[in-house]
Amino acid sequence: MNIHHLELFYYVAKHGGISEAVRSMPYGIQQPAISGQIIQLEEFLGVTLFHRRPFALTPPGRELYDFIKPFFDNLTPMAERLRGGISQHLRIAASEIVLRDHLPPVLTALRKTFPKLKVTLREGYHPEVLTWLQQQDIDASIGLIGNGKPPTGVNAIPMFKMPLVLLVPKSSKLKNAQELWQRDRIDESLITVPSNEAISRSFQDGLAKLKVDWYGGIEVSTVDLVQTYVENGYGIGVTVAVPKMKYHAQVRTIPLEGFEPVTFGVLWQGRRNPLIEALLKTLEGAVRRLLEGEDASWSLVK
């Protein structure tokens, strides 16, 4: 029996499908390659291991998965023990802005303590990162964590709060948000990130208190794309005011007074091992430096 085929089947069964396994594998592999090797495993065993659509393990597939799962689950912990108990592999999920603008100096500082540090980075947003944490696909998530309590088994450290702002084209005559709330109807399209993310939820909660109806007309995947679509005249965007953020040249911000700010912080699953401890300490220092000289719009969480 080909052990690599068993490893691929383990990831498919764990994540509930071949395409899901491709996104979660610790190394790059294409969907056709996984499909072909799983078929070889099924032909070798003479059984069907799972139904493809909708995904469901067959009884033989469940029996095989239960047999191999303890081995593959414990490969990483075994490697850590052989290294002396301290893992030097850190899997982090964060937004595009964090990955691009803020994480590199944090990782540079971490490498001074962990010179053999290996890092796997994945772009992701709350709440999808919660699923990755619960499935142990990542070690930590850095970004907006919402204002609610995290799921059981997921730990959170809030670091600071970021206020909501509207983004309008620089040529817009809109002076403040109150002008919008006084209208009978807001005709401009609302450009926002997905409705299940912290920014959208906080914004809609604020609108509800004002008894204003204004729902997303254009939904994009990142706050940077919100700027892009505002800049090109598609409507008004809602986002967060990021400290020292360089906004696009053709947009400007309008404060949203009375709206609940969203919390930026770190999520992780399991115990605080030495690497997670070092990450948290380094991030806390980076946040304090980021907020130095800024006004009270961004407040540290104590």
GIRA-V361422 format. One record per pair of residues at least 24 apart in sequence whose C-alpha atoms are under 10 Angstrom apart, sorted by the first residue. I is the first residue (numbers start at 1). GAP is how many residues later the second one is. Records with the same first field share a line. If there is no record, write none. Layout:
I=GAP, GAP
//
This chain:
1=40, 43, 44
2=35, 38, 39, 42
3=38
4=33, 34, 37
5=29, 31, 32, 33, 34, 35, 36, 37
6=31, 32, 35, 58, 59, 62, 63, 66
7=31, 61, 62, 64, 65
8=25, 26, 27, 29, 30, 33
9=25, 26, 28, 29, 32, 33, 40, 41, 52, 55, 56, 59
10=51, 54, 55, 56, 58, 59, 62, 63
11=54, 58, 61
12=26, 38, 43, 45, 53
13=36, 37, 42, 43, 44, 48, 49, 51, 52, 53, 56
14=51, 55, 121
15=117, 120, 122
16=34, 36, 38, 39, 40, 41
17=33, 34, 35, 36, 37, 38, 39, 40
18=34, 37
23=99, 114
24=98, 108, 111, 112, 113, 114
25=112
26=65, 94, 111
27=93
73=63
85=188, 189
86=28, 187, 188, 189
87=27, 29, 30, 31, 186, 187, 188, 189
88=26, 27, 28, 29, 30, 31, 186, 187
89=25, 27, 28, 29, 30, 31, 50, 186
90=27, 28, 29, 30, 31, 48, 49, 50, 185, 186, 189
91=27, 28, 29, 30, 31, 45, 46, 47, 48, 49, 50
92=27, 28, 29, 30, 31, 32, 37, 41, 45, 46, 47, 48, 49, 50, 175, 176
93=27, 28, 29, 30, 31, 32, 33, 35, 36, 39, 40, 44, 45, 46, 47, 48, 49, 50, 173, 174
94=27, 28, 29, 30, 31, 32, 35, 46, 47, 48, 49, 50, 172
95=27, 28, 29, 30, 31, 46, 47, 48, 49, 127, 128, 129
96=26, 27, 28, 29, 47, 126, 127, 128
97=26, 46, 125, 126, 127, 145, 148
98=25, 44, 45
99=24, 43, 44
101=144
102=181, 184, 185, 188
103=39, 180, 183
105=177, 178, 181
106=173, 174, 175, 176, 177, 179, 180
107=172, 175, 176
109=169, 170, 173, 174
110=165, 168, 169, 171, 172, 173
113=162, 165
114=160, 161, 164
117=158
124=97, 98
125=69, 72, 73, 96, 97
126=70, 71, 72, 73, 141
127=69, 70, 71
128=68, 69
129=138, 139
130=24, 137, 138, 139
132=137
133=134, 135, 136, 137
134=134, 135, 136
135=134
136=132, 133, 134
138=130, 131
139=128, 129, 130, 131, 136, 137
140=126, 127, 128, 129, 130, 136, 139, 140
141=124, 125, 126, 127, 128
142=122, 123, 124, 125, 126, 138, 141
143=120, 121, 122, 123, 124
144=53, 54, 55, 96, 118, 119, 120, 121, 122, 123
145=52, 53, 117, 118, 119, 120, 121, 122
146=51, 52, 53, 55, 56, 115, 116, 117, 118, 119
147=51, 55, 113, 114, 115, 116, 117
148=50, 115
150=117
152=117
153=115, 116, 117, 118
154=113, 114, 115, 116, 117
155=111, 112, 113, 114, 115, 116, 117
156=109, 110, 111, 112, 113
157=106, 107, 108, 109, 110, 111, 123, 127, 144, 145
158=105, 106, 107, 108, 109, 126, 142, 143, 144
159=104, 105, 106, 107, 121, 124, 125, 128, 129, 140, 141, 142, 143
160=101, 102, 103, 104, 105, 124, 127, 128, 131, 138, 139, 140, 141, 142
161=79, 80, 81, 99, 100, 101, 102, 103, 104, 136, 137, 138, 139, 140
162=37, 77, 78, 79, 80, 81, 98, 99, 100, 101, 102, 135, 136, 137, 138
163=36, 76, 77, 78, 79, 92, 93, 94, 95, 96, 97, 98, 99, 100, 134, 135, 136
164=35, 36, 38, 39, 74, 75, 76, 77, 78, 89, 90, 91, 92, 93, 94, 95, 96, 97, 98, 133
165=34, 38, 72, 73, 74, 75, 76, 77, 87, 88, 89, 90, 91, 92, 94, 96
166=24, 25, 26, 37, 70, 71, 72, 73, 74, 75, 85, 86, 87, 88, 89, 90
167=24, 59, 60, 62, 63, 64, 68, 69, 70, 71, 72, 73, 74, 80, 84, 85, 86, 87, 88
168=59, 61, 62, 63, 65, 66, 67, 68, 69, 70, 82, 83, 84, 85, 86
169=58, 60, 61, 62, 63, 64, 65, 66, 67, 68, 79, 80, 81, 82, 83, 84
170=60, 61, 78, 79, 80, 81, 82, 83
171=60, 62, 79, 80, 81
172=61, 64, 79, 80
174=80
175=78, 79, 80
176=77, 78, 79, 80, 81
177=77, 78, 79, 80
178=78, 79
180=32
181=26, 29, 30, 31, 32, 33
182=30
183=29
184=28, 29
185=27, 28, 29
186=26, 27, 28, 29
187=27, 48
188=26, 29, 45, 46, 47, 48, 49
189=25, 26, 27, 28, 29, 41, 44, 45, 46, 47, 48
190=24, 25, 26, 27, 28, 29, 36, 40, 44, 45, 46, 47, 48
191=24, 25, 26, 27, 28, 29, 32, 34, 35, 36, 38, 39, 43, 44, 45, 46, 47, 48
192=24, 25, 26, 27, 28, 29, 30, 31, 33, 34, 35, 37, 44, 45, 46, 47
193=25, 26, 27, 28, 29, 30, 31, 32, 33, 44, 45, 46
194=24, 25, 26, 27, 28
195=24
198=63, 64, 65
199=24, 39, 40, 41, 61, 62, 63, 64
200=38, 39, 62
201=59, 61
202=57, 58, 59, 60
203=35, 36, 53, 56, 57, 58, 59
204=55
205=54, 55
206=50, 51, 52, 53, 54
207=51, 52
209=49, 50
210=48, 49
224=24
227=24, 25
241=56, 57
242=48, 49, 55, 56
243=44, 47, 48, 49, 51, 52, 54, 55
244=46, 47, 50
255=42
261=36, 37, 38
263=35, 36, 37, 38
264=36, 37
265=36
//
